[in-house]
Amino acid sequence: MMMKPEQTSRFESIRKELEDVQRRFLCLLDEIPDRDWERRLAGEGWTVKQEMVHIVQVVNVIRRGIEQASTGHSRSAMGMVPAGLRSWVNGAIIVPMMARGATRQSIAEGYHQAHDALLALLKELPEEAWSRGMPYPSQFRTVEQLAHRPAEHFEEHVARLRNAAGIKPEGK
């Protein structure tokens, strides 16, 4: 499918943003000292490793959400479960289970796979799909807004992760 100029511009802007987030995520993954890998984050109860797994998880969730929203489907079956309960199950059960056997390598590979799949999906979206949307997690977002969510989500976590691991803020 040939992209129109406005689609190319939008996709390239989002691609650059996602590439930058991937680079920053992988740098952070490399910077975290082994001694801090199992350190619990203040106020949340997750370890540094679990938080990194969660960041990868969200890139996958966003891709699936964009797949649904771009075809006019507003929610998955999980959408019927209250957001608070989904969040609790994810935080207390799913992320800890996903992180149990995770290594730096498996987390990096997972991010690469999720990132590549998201970019491939975005590249093939027809123009009309970008304005479709769905509630995520509890506010309506268009496909275009969902495409920016991995960067927003990483920003929500990066400072706390760097602080927990004793890593200087980026650019310092």
C-alpha positions as MATLAB code, in Angstrom:
seq = 'MMMKPEQTSRFESIRKELEDVQRRFLCLLDEIPDRDWERRLAGEGWTVKQEMVHIVQVVNVIRRGIEQASTGHSRSAMGMVPAGLRSWVNGAIIVPMMARGATRQSIAEGYHQAHDALLALLKELPEEAWSRGMPYPSQFRTVEQLAHRPAEHFEEHVARLRNAAGIKPEGK';
ca = [
       0.000    0.000    0.000;
       1.340    3.421   -0.964;
       1.191    5.991    1.827;
      -0.128    9.495    1.152;
       2.252   12.352    2.050;
       0.330   13.226    5.239;
       0.384    9.577    6.291;
       4.110    9.367    5.613;
       4.752   12.491    7.675;
       2.624   11.261   10.591;
       4.140    7.780   10.490;
       7.708    9.126   10.282;
       7.131   11.423   13.245;
       5.734    8.577   15.348;
       8.431    6.180   14.116;
      11.153    8.599   15.237;
       9.488    8.985   18.630;
       9.211    5.202   19.071;
      12.806    4.655   17.906;
      14.013    7.191   20.471;
      12.035    5.515   23.257;
      13.390    2.112   22.251;
      16.954    3.457   22.327;
      16.406    5.036   25.755;
      14.750    1.877   27.117;
      17.611   -0.348   25.943;
      20.216    2.081   27.345;
      18.417    2.069   30.690;
      18.248   -1.729   30.616;
      22.032   -1.830   30.145;
      22.688    0.798   32.819;
      20.805   -0.886   35.661;
      23.379   -2.510   37.957;
      22.899   -6.217   38.690;
      22.633   -5.431   42.411;
      19.495   -3.326   41.739;
      17.701   -5.730   39.403;
      15.549   -7.189   42.219;
      15.267   -3.923   44.199;
      11.681   -2.991   45.039;
      10.441    0.386   43.877;
       9.066    2.683   46.548;
       5.300    2.831   46.758;
       4.584    0.216   44.143;
       6.001   -3.081   45.310;
       7.354   -4.083   41.901;
      11.022   -4.777   41.434;
      13.111   -2.909   38.881;
      12.987   -6.024   36.674;
       9.192   -6.250   36.954;
       8.847   -2.586   35.999;
      11.009   -3.125   32.901;
       8.894   -6.158   31.936;
       5.774   -4.027   32.411;
       7.096   -1.383   29.999;
       7.506   -4.085   27.328;
       4.057   -5.445   28.171;
       2.467   -2.054   27.504;
       4.027   -1.789   24.022;
       2.348   -5.129   23.204;
      -0.962   -4.048   24.741;
      -0.908   -0.800   22.753;
      -0.319   -2.693   19.509;
      -3.284   -4.971   20.192;
      -5.410   -1.952   21.120;
      -4.496   -0.205   17.879;
      -5.353   -3.371   15.922;
      -8.806   -3.402   17.516;
      -9.485    0.328   17.341;
      -8.286    0.691   13.745;
     -10.843   -1.874   12.588;
     -13.687   -0.260   14.511;
     -13.704   -2.595   17.514;
     -13.712   -0.517   20.648;
     -12.779   -3.017   23.342;
     -11.591   -6.521   23.983;
     -13.478   -8.855   26.293;
     -11.162   -7.621   29.071;
     -12.712   -4.193   28.563;
     -15.772   -5.407   30.453;
     -13.651   -5.956   33.576;
     -13.436   -2.781   35.697;
     -10.135   -0.919   35.172;
      -9.231   -1.117   38.873;
      -9.589   -4.901   38.926;
      -7.613   -5.281   35.667;
      -4.881   -3.105   37.139;
      -4.744   -5.132   40.350;
      -4.603   -8.488   38.501;
      -1.905   -7.132   36.199;
       0.153   -5.694   39.051;
      -0.205   -8.502   41.560;
      -0.268  -11.553   39.298;
       0.512  -11.060   35.600;
       3.606   -8.822   35.698;
       5.277  -10.777   38.535;
       4.669  -14.030   36.609;
       6.004  -12.554   33.353;
       9.109  -11.265   35.135;
       9.857  -14.482   36.997;
      12.181  -15.957   34.366;
      13.003  -12.722   32.564;
      16.593  -11.760   31.834;
      18.064   -8.601   30.385;
      18.339  -10.414   27.069;
      14.736  -11.662   27.069;
      13.469   -8.205   28.043;
      15.505   -6.564   25.252;
      14.307   -9.162   22.736;
      10.720   -8.680   23.906;
      10.999   -4.936   23.427;
      12.490   -5.339   19.940;
       9.672   -7.711   18.925;
       6.917   -5.501   20.353;
       8.463   -2.376   18.824;
       8.889   -3.941   15.371;
       5.328   -5.322   15.397;
       3.920   -1.925   16.403;
       5.831   -0.110   13.648;
       4.745   -2.664   11.042;
       1.115   -2.219   12.077;
       1.302    1.584   12.051;
       2.966    1.640    8.632;
       0.070   -0.279    7.072;
      -2.802    1.676    8.644;
      -5.184    3.301    6.185;
      -5.794    7.027    6.656;
      -9.286    6.563    8.091;
      -7.982    4.286   10.871;
      -5.952    7.029   12.570;
      -9.040    8.865   13.846;
     -10.768    5.751   15.171;
     -10.255    4.961   18.810;
     -11.149    3.192   22.002;
     -11.083    3.712   25.770;
      -7.553    3.164   27.097;
      -7.354    2.547   29.963;
     -10.361    4.640   30.961;
     -10.245    7.646   28.613;
     -11.032    7.606   24.909;
      -7.918    7.768   22.709;
      -7.638    7.790   18.943;
      -5.284    5.396   17.186;
      -2.897    8.311   16.713;
      -2.985    9.068   20.452;
      -2.469    5.374   21.240;
       0.597    5.364   18.977;
       2.191    7.984   21.249;
       1.367    6.025   24.409;
       4.612    3.950   24.574;
       6.631    7.187   24.827;
       4.267    8.687   27.405;
       4.313    5.469   29.415;
       8.104    5.243   29.405;
       8.278    8.830   30.699;
       5.959    7.853   33.566;
       8.480    5.233   34.730;
      11.995    6.286   33.707;
      12.793    8.735   36.529;
      11.644    6.320   39.239;
      13.647    3.473   37.693;
      16.796    5.582   37.366;
      16.397    6.776   40.953;
      15.851    3.256   42.341;
      18.954    2.001   40.537;
      21.055    5.005   41.546;
      21.549    6.071   37.922;
      21.987    9.750   37.133;
      19.131   11.414   35.249;
      19.485   11.356   31.471;
      21.722   14.078   30.096;
      23.475   14.712   33.428;
];
